Amino acid sequence: MDLLKIFLSGNGRVTTDSRKVQPGDIFFALKGDNYDGNRFAITALERGAALAVTDDPALKGERIMFADNALCKLQELAGNYRRYTGVPLLAITGSNGKTTTRELISAVLSRKFRVHSSSGNLNNHIGVPLTILSAPRDTEIMVVEMGANHTGEIGSLCRIADPDKGIITNIGRAHLEGFGSFDGVVQAKSELYAYLGKKGGTIICNRSNQILDMMVEKFGCGASVVDYYHPGDNRWVIKEQGMDPGLVVEAEISGVPYTIRTHLFGKHNTENVAAAIATGLLYGVEPGAIVTALEDYLPENNRSQIMITETNRVVCDSYNANPSSMEEAINSFREASKGRGTVILGDMLELGGYSGDEHRKITAMLDRIPGFDVILVGPQFASAGNPATHKMFDTVNDLISWLTDNPVKDTFVMVKGSRGIGLEKIYPHL
């Protein structure tokens, strides 16, 4: 069977969830640690799937395709479809800000093109193929986020998505357990630059970032390099940045001044805004349209959101956390709150042997800001914190019980932690 031909002649949908099958879908029977999609292949067909791709040789039938590995077959189909469409594809990776940058860039490019981009956290070996395969036939540009926690993953995703252009947002101390060290993070993320170098693609880079500039020189040989502030024939500069309460950026684009009032919290998002401006200018989006897109963008999923409750103003940034992003968020909150407010932090996960030191660095940083009321959640912060200056809770439920009897009122609050800690549960109690 020619799987691409079947995909193109059908409804153009694939799924890995038998519960979501629609008539004409292609169902891929993927395996995980706690599930085996092969068990649901027949159910998918009964619900109207045109084809089930399985790696269980015991499953046979007219609408069943056997593959040595169903996941590899999904990735192969995605790569073939991406090359069939031939549309430009921009890949985005980095330690922090991948999703925000991807969403900002998509918002900007959508002012001129039909853009298809990743949704949610579909940025891994399954999510990237699903993103590509869900692109409508009239897509003009794809914007694909790539995440990784082990060396080799970005290179593998590049071979599937075959990007023409790429952005690394930054390099920080994230997923140290998987990468082994900061140098491991550099090596892993550089796989995007290396792929674009071999292909002769384009790297869009903040060359004022010394680490990224070094990586371009070391790994990006063969690629065209576009500086954030010199995209194509354009020249632009950031004059000033502040918060009111969202990030406000004063920029001058080709000699014309613009004030960009975003809904994003934190000066650390300035680089994400810069990436979106640079990409928009490179693709020929008018500056005024770029500014409007950035101002209209509303963050969600607890990423740099500002929420006003009945009693507090709350920064909701609990989707993800690592030492680099935690430090940036604390510094931004310190400035925005003028050193007064409540900081609620959850453990930073996937740091391996570095975890103890990194959590102690954060608590020491907090102790240098005496105006903060500090609440820490999780076993790592519980061992790194100071009972004399920090309130500490083993679990989110313990914190919720405390908040019920000790409500936080009439203050500025920042909430940040790794998604696995579940800090989003406390928002109704603030």
Buried (B, 14 or more C-beta within 10 A) or exposed (E): EEBBEBBEEBEBBBBBEBEEBEEBBBBBBBBEEEEBBBBBBBBBBEBEBBBBBBBBEEBEEEBBBBBEEBBEBBBBBBBBBBEEBEBBBBBBBBBBBBBBBBBBBBBBBBBBBEBBBBBEBBBBBBBBBBBBBBBEEEBBBBBBBBBBBBBEBBBBBBEBBBBBBBBBBBBBBBBBBBBBEBEBBBBBBBBBBBBBBEBEBBBBBBBEBEBBBEBBEEBBEEBEBBBBBBBEEBBBEBEEBEBEBBBBBBBEBEEEEBEBEBBBBBBBBBBBBBBBBBBBBBBEBEBEBBBBBBBEBEBEBBBBBBBEBEEBBBBBBBBBBBBBBBBBBBBBBBEBBEEEBBBBBBBBBBBBEBBEEBBBBBBEBBBEBEEBBBBBBBEBBBBBBEEEEBBBBEBBEEBBEBBEEEEBEEBBBBBBBBBBBBBBBBBEBB
